[in-house]
Amino acid sequence: MTTELTPAPIPALAPAPAAKGTKRALGAAVAAVLAAAAFLVVLHVDRYWGPIDPVSAMLSDYAWTPGWWMWAAAMLLTSAGSVVVAAVLRGRGLLRGTLTVVATTAWCAGLAAVALFTKDPQGNAVTWVGKVHLGATGISCVSLPLAGWLLGRAHRNSPQWRGYARWSRILGLAAVPFFLPFLIPFAANVAFGQHLPTVATGLVERLMAVLELVELLVLAGWAWRASE
């Protein structure tokens, strides 16, 4: 007499601990970026904390307002969140190529330097701290759109990542026109010694910052999907 054995049902596999830990880190990174955005919103709507004109004054001018600590915290939180997103993309084999890695690293380091090295007050003598700040600002503004475009281009033909790659490229290219109000006067000054007037540079910089924030959130979503 034979007894037919019925196989025991196989329980559903739980997510790997490493994947769960990665998603927790990404969740914390997104929370840090959203907290940074909240600080910047407060600086724009509360005239006590941020008593400057958002159309003409640069974002870095918040370093000389009562809300300076919110400005510094916003930059450092965004930098920290970006480091986590970049590390996950790198660990999943998506962030590759020397130029892409350098651009992403420059974005993370540039934001931290912007917070740690304060802009010179308007009309004051230029100091080495202010020069470091200006350099870090320029590097951080350019590096994330460049990294996003390169990352999107590298995966544009991937069936799995085509959607993220497309939006990453679009947002990277969309930021380019916002560089022109800063680059053209600078180039004219270097080439011809003429100081061209700049119009609404504060507003232009803020629009560019919004695009870069969206780009960062797209990359965070990409990293989250890659962690599943």
Disulfide bonds with the S-S distance in Angstrom:
none
